Amino acid sequence: MRKLYILGIYLYTLGIRLAALFGHRNARLMVQGWPLTTDHRTLTTDHCPLTTDHCPLTTDHWVWFHVASLGEFEQARPVLEAYRQRHPDTKVLLTFFSPSGYEVRKNYPLADRVAYLPMDTPRNARRLLDAYRPVAAFFVKYEFWYNYLRELRRRQVPTYLFSAIFRPEQYFFLPYGRWFLKQIRLCYRHIFVQNEESLQLLARHGIDATLAGDTRFDRVHQIAQAAEPDAVAEHFLQGHDGPVLVAGSTWPPDEQLLARLRENKEWFPSRIIIAPHEIHEEHLQQIERLFPGSVRYSSLTSSTSLTSPTSSTSQVLIIDNIGLLSKLYRYATVAYIGGGFGVGIHNILEAVAYGKPVVFGPNYHKFQEAHDLIDLGGCIIVDEHPDVSFLRKLFTDDDIYHAASDACMQLMRRNLGSTDIILHTIEK
């Protein structure tokens, strides 16, 4: 099985390199970024010659955090920052698999090194661990890279997985996945899971774990507590005392649905803030055609625009930059979360942290927080042709709205503290 896995990795690597040759942007970024992770010429070191392939980049102690993409980074961030605070002399290596995470966070100041994870081959695993020689390694949620895990175990580096979710239909628990399940059992020093179902499933297969919840609750709570007002959003909403819909991480099917719902002018919010998942020009123009008279955030950032009558009369604000969404949810009456008509919903917790009821599409089943919020009554699920009766009540009935908002805050209160559980268990 190990040989088949390695063969699969080489074929996957070949596919990415071919995609890069044919102009696929993300593939090109990955291929360009892989060699830099362990290239001595990109770092300064006083402890070994730059031409030496197998000496550490520094004699300092490194801790390695690996995440797949931006969402997993937000899960890793509370643990990384708390660990850094408790161990200030330790250096942090942060690796991403996906360009969508690396490109946004490549300048993250609390990591001493941010890099792409080279593909999971035995040689790459040896090179990375030879370079940094980490004293501990942390993986997040779904990251199971066999050669890296095997090399960490061979070198007796304590390795942890946190914010993990396991389901019976995952390949680990199917007959052909027993080899992978064995690696999980052998290679992780300890696993921290999000829910009771994962805990029991691992226990049935002889794997000890700790129920610690999802570290994203800690992170979104920090964001909500520290969020500052946004001048553009406040100008856009100036003089408006009705409900506001903030739609985050939307895709075309989400935007088309919102455009149809907007026809219900007697109850649907007249003020809408849309933060699309992709902000390339073609997509922004598609949104503008769906919402005539909308205005882009970037066009309002100058002082003259903020005083212009055009900006104050626009009813739809399109966010055409990255990094604002988490603080814009504070202005919502209700939040719409995109992705539910595609591969899965995006982060609902950024809105829930402000006590905002959320609406999302039908593909939410892989997200524990969505199930918990459904049980508490803090959200509404919509399909392509939704029954708008309850959705209308959410905007017009104060009792229903406040009950949903209270459910969001209840979910937050009972899930805070995951970071402390993880670090306390590790240090103990």
C-alpha positions in Angstrom: 0.0 0.0 0.0 2.9 2.4 0.8 4.3 2.0 -2.7 0.8 2.6 -4.3 0.4 5.7 -2.2 3.8 7.1 -3.2 3.1 6.3 -6.9 -0.2 8.2 -6.5 1.7 11.2 -5.1 4.1 11.2 -8.0 1.3 11.0 -10.5 -0.6 13.8 -8.6 2.6 15.9 -8.7 3.0 15.3 -12.4 -0.6 16.5 -12.9 0.0 19.7 -11.1 3.2 20.4 -13.1 1.3 19.8 -16.3 -1.5 22.1 -15.3 1.2 24.7 -14.4 2.6 24.4 -17.9 -0.8 25.0 -19.4 -1.3 28.2 -17.5 -3.3 27.1 -14.4 -2.6 29.9 -11.9 -2.8 27.9 -8.7 -0.8 25.0 -10.1 1.9 27.5 -11.2 2.1 29.1 -7.8 2.5 25.8 -6.1 5.2 24.6 -8.5 7.1 27.8 -8.0 6.8 27.8 -4.3 7.8 24.2 -3.5 11.6 24.6 -3.9 11.7 27.7 -1.8 10.5 26.0 1.4 13.9 24.2 2.0 16.1 26.5 -0.1 18.9 27.8 2.1 19.5 30.7 -0.1 16.1 32.2 0.9 17.1 32.4 4.6 20.0 33.8 6.6 21.9 31.4 8.8 25.1 31.6 10.7 25.3 28.0 11.6 25.9 26.1 8.4 27.2 26.7 4.9 24.6 27.6 2.3 25.7 24.8 0.0 25.0 22.1 2.6 21.8 20.2 1.9 21.3 18.4 5.2 22.1 20.9 7.9 19.4 22.9 9.8 18.5 26.4 8.7 19.2 27.5 12.2 20.0 25.9 15.5 16.8 27.5 17.0 13.9 25.3 18.1 11.2 25.2 15.4 7.6 24.2 15.8 5.8 23.3 12.6 2.2 24.1 11.9 0.7 22.8 8.7 -2.7 23.7 7.2 -4.4 23.0 3.9 -5.8 26.5 3.2 -7.2 29.7 4.6 -10.1 28.1 6.6 -7.7 25.7 8.3 -5.3 28.5 9.0 -8.1 30.2 11.0 -8.4 27.0 13.0 -4.7 26.8 13.6 -4.2 30.5 14.4 -5.5 30.5 18.0 -3.3 27.5 18.9 -0.3 28.9 17.1 -0.5 32.3 18.7 -1.1 30.9 22.2 1.8 28.5 21.8 4.0 31.3 20.6 3.0 33.4 23.6 3.8 30.6 26.0 7.1 29.7 24.2 8.5 33.0 22.9 11.9 31.5 22.1 10.5 29.0 19.7 10.4 29.7 16.0 7.3 28.9 13.9 7.2 27.3 10.5 3.8 27.6 8.9 3.1 25.7 5.7 0.1 25.7 3.4 -0.9 23.2 0.7 -3.2 25.6 -1.2 -2.2 28.9 -2.9 -5.6 30.3 -1.8 -4.3 30.2 1.8 -0.6 30.9 1.2 -1.2 34.0 -1.0 -3.4 35.6 1.6 -1.3 34.8 4.6 2.3 34.7 3.3 3.2 37.8 5.3 1.6 36.5 8.5 3.8 38.2 11.2 3.7 35.6 13.9 5.3 32.9 11.8 9.0 33.1 11.3 8.6 31.2 8.0 5.5 30.9 5.8 5.9 28.4 2.9 4.2 25.9 0.6 4.3 22.3 1.7 6.3 20.4 -0.9 4.5 17.3 -2.2 4.4 14.3 0.1 7.4 12.3 -1.2 9.9 10.5 1.1 12.7 12.8 -0.2 10.7 16.0 0.4 9.8 14.9 3.9 13.5 14.2 4.7 14.6 17.6 3.2 12.0 19.6 5.1 12.8 17.9 8.5 16.5 18.1 7.9 16.1 21.8 7.3 14.0 22.8 10.2 14.3 19.9 12.7 11.1 20.8 14.5 10.6 19.9 18.1 6.8 19.4 17.6 4.4 19.4 14.6 0.7 20.3 14.4 -1.7 19.4 11.7 -5.2 20.7 11.3 -8.5 18.9 10.6 -8.0 16.7 7.5 -4.3 16.8 6.9 -2.9 13.2 6.6 0.4 13.2 4.6 1.8 9.7 5.1 5.5 10.4 4.3 5.7 13.5 6.4 4.0 11.7 9.3 6.2 8.6 8.9 9.4 10.7 8.9 8.2 12.7 12.0 7.5 9.4 13.8 10.9 8.0 12.8 12.6 11.1 14.3 10.4 10.9 17.4 8.9 14.3 16.9 5.7 14.7 18.9 2.9 15.2 16.3 -0.6 16.4 17.0 -3.9 16.7 15.0 -6.5 19.2 16.2 -10.0 20.4 15.2 -10.4 17.0 13.5 -13.6 15.5 12.3 -14.0 11.8 11.5 -17.0 10.2 9.8 -17.7 6.4 9.2 -17.8 6.9 5.4 -14.2 8.3 5.3 -11.7 6.0 3.6 -9.9 5.3 6.8 -12.8 3.2 8.1 -13.5 1.3 4.9 -11.9 -2.1 4.2 -9.3 -0.7 1.8 -8.4 2.1 4.2 -7.0 0.1 7.1 -3.5 0.9 6.1 -4.2 4.6 6.4 -6.0 4.1 9.7 -2.9 2.3 11.1 -0.8 5.4 10.2 -3.1 7.6 12.1 -2.8 5.3 15.1 1.0 5.2 14.9 2.0 8.6 13.8 0.0 11.1 15.9 1.0 11.6 19.5 -2.5 12.8 20.2 -5.7 13.8 18.3 -8.2 16.5 19.3 -11.6 16.1 17.8 -14.5 18.5 17.3 -17.4 16.2 18.3 -18.5 13.2 20.3 -19.2 11.2 17.2 -15.5 11.4 16.1 -14.4 10.6 19.6 -16.4 7.4 19.7 -15.5 6.4 16.1 -11.8 6.6 16.9 -12.3 4.7 20.2 -13.9 1.8 18.3 -10.8 1.5 16.3 -8.4 1.7 19.3 -7.3 5.3 18.9 -7.3 7.6 21.9 -8.4 11.2 21.4 -9.7 14.2 23.3 -12.9 16.1 22.7 -11.7 19.7 22.4 -14.2 21.3 20.0 -13.3 23.6 17.1 -10.6 26.2 17.6 -12.4 28.5 15.1 -14.8 29.5 17.9 -11.9 31.0 19.8 -10.6 32.7 16.7 -13.9 34.3 15.6 -14.6 35.4 19.2 -11.2 37.2 19.1 -12.1 38.9 15.8 -15.5 40.0 17.0 -14.1 41.5 20.2 -11.4 43.4 18.4 -13.3 44.5 15.3 -13.2 48.2 14.5 -15.9 50.2 12.6 -15.6 50.3 8.8 -16.0 53.9 7.4 -17.2 52.8 4.0 -19.8 50.4 5.3 -21.1 52.9 7.8 -21.4 55.6 5.1 -23.2 53.0 2.8 -25.7 52.4 5.7 -26.0 56.0 6.8 -29.6 57.0 7.4 -30.9 53.4 6.8 -32.8 52.0 9.8 -34.2 48.8 8.1 -32.7 45.3 8.1 -29.4 44.7 6.4 -28.2 41.5 4.7 -24.5 40.7 4.6 -23.8 37.9 2.1 -20.3 36.4 2.6 -18.1 34.2 0.4 -20.8 34.0 -2.3 -20.7 32.1 -5.6 -22.8 32.8 -8.7 -25.7 30.4 -7.6 -25.8 32.3 -4.3 -25.9 35.7 -6.0 -28.6 34.5 -8.4 -30.7 33.3 -5.5 -30.3 36.6 -3.6 -31.3 38.5 -6.8 -34.5 36.5 -7.0 -35.3 36.9 -3.3 -34.7 40.7 -3.6 -37.9 40.8 -5.7 -39.8 40.5 -2.4 -39.4 44.2 -1.8 -42.1 44.3 1.0 -39.9 42.4 3.4 -36.4 41.6 1.9 -33.7 44.0 3.0 -33.2 47.0 0.8 -29.5 47.3 1.9 -27.3 44.4 0.9 -23.5 43.9 1.3 -22.1 41.2 -0.9 -18.5 39.9 -0.4 -18.0 37.3 -3.2 -15.6 34.4 -2.7 -13.8 35.4 -6.0 -13.2 39.0 -6.8 -11.9 38.8 -10.3 -13.3 41.4 -12.7 -15.6 39.1 -14.6 -17.3 37.9 -11.5 -17.7 41.5 -10.2 -19.4 42.5 -13.4 -21.7 39.5 -13.2 -22.8 40.7 -9.8 -23.3 44.2 -11.0 -25.6 42.9 -13.8 -27.7 41.0 -11.2 -27.9 44.1 -8.9 -28.2 47.3 -11.1 -27.1 50.4 -9.4 -24.7 48.6 -7.0 -21.5 50.2 -5.9 -18.0 48.7 -5.3 -16.2 49.2 -2.0 -13.1 50.4 -3.8 -14.9 53.2 -5.4 -16.0 54.6 -2.0 -12.6 54.5 -0.3 -11.6 58.0 -1.2 -12.9 60.9 1.0 -14.6 62.5 -2.0 -16.6 59.3 -2.7 -17.7 59.0 0.9 -19.5 62.3 0.6 -21.0 61.8 -2.8 -24.8 61.4 -3.2 -24.3 58.4 -5.5 -22.8 56.3 -2.8 -25.5 57.0 -0.3 -28.3 56.1 -2.6 -26.9 52.8 -3.8 -28.6 49.8 -2.2 -26.0 47.1 -2.9 -22.4 47.3 -1.8 -20.0 44.9 -3.5 -16.8 44.1 -1.5 -14.0 43.9 -4.1 -11.1 43.3 -1.8 -10.0 40.6 0.7 -9.9 40.6 4.5 -13.0 42.7 5.4 -15.7 40.2 5.7 -15.2 39.1 9.3 -15.7 42.7 10.5 -18.6 43.5 8.1 -20.9 40.9 9.7 -21.3 43.3 12.6 -23.6 45.4 10.4 -25.8 42.5 9.4 -29.3 41.9 10.6 -29.0 38.4 8.9 -26.0 36.9 7.2 -26.1 34.8 4.1 -23.2 32.3 3.8 -22.2 31.2 0.4 -21.0 27.9 -0.9 -24.0 25.8 0.0 -24.8 25.2 -3.7 -21.3 24.0 -4.4 -18.7 22.0 -2.6 -19.9 23.2 0.8 -20.7 26.3 2.9 -18.0 28.7 3.9 -17.4 29.9 7.5 -20.6 30.6 9.3 -18.9 31.3 12.6 -17.7 34.7 11.7 -21.3 35.9 11.6 -22.5 33.7 14.5 -19.8 35.4 16.7 -21.9 38.6 16.5 -25.1 36.8 17.2 -26.3 37.1 13.6 -28.7 34.4 12.4 -27.4 32.8 9.2 -28.9 31.5 6.0 -27.1 29.0 3.8 -27.6 26.4 1.0 -28.2 22.7 1.3 -24.6 21.5 1.2 -23.7 21.9 4.8 -23.5 18.3 6.0 -19.7 18.1 6.6 -19.7 21.0 9.0 -20.4 20.2 12.7 -21.2 23.9 13.6 -23.9 24.0 11.0 -25.6 20.9 12.5 -25.3 22.3 16.0 -26.8 25.6 14.9 -29.7 23.9 13.1 -30.5 22.0 16.4 -30.5 25.3 18.3 -32.6 27.1 15.7 -30.1 29.8 14.7 -30.2 29.4 11.0 -32.3 28.7 7.9 -31.5 26.4 5.0 -32.6 27.4 1.6 -32.6 25.6 -1.8 -32.8 27.0 -5.3 -36.5 27.6 -4.9 -37.0 28.3 -1.2 -40.2 28.6 0.8 -39.8 32.2 1.9 -42.4 32.1 4.6 -40.0 31.5 7.5 -37.3 33.6 5.9 -39.8 36.5 5.8 -40.6 36.0 9.5 -36.9 36.2 10.4 -36.8 39.7 9.0 -40.2 40.9 10.2 -41.0 39.0 13.5 -38.9 40.3 16.4 -39.5 37.3 18.6 -38.4 34.8 15.9 -35.4 37.0 15.1 -34.2 37.3 18.8 -34.7 33.6 19.4 -32.4 32.8 16.4 -29.9 35.4 17.6 -29.8 34.0 21.1 -29.2 30.5 19.6 -26.1 31.8 17.9 -24.7 33.3 21.1 -25.5 30.1 22.9 -23.5 28.1 20.4 -20.6 30.5 20.8 -20.6 30.3 24.6 -20.6 26.6 24.8 -17.8 26.1 22.4 -15.2 28.6 23.6 -12.0 27.3 25.2 -10.7 24.7 22.6 -7.3 26.3 22.5 -6.8 26.0 26.2 -7.8 22.3 26.2 -5.3 21.5 23.5 -2.4 23.3 25.0 -3.1 22.1 28.5 -3.3 18.5 27.4 0.0 18.8 25.3 1.9 20.5 28.1 0.6 18.1 30.7 
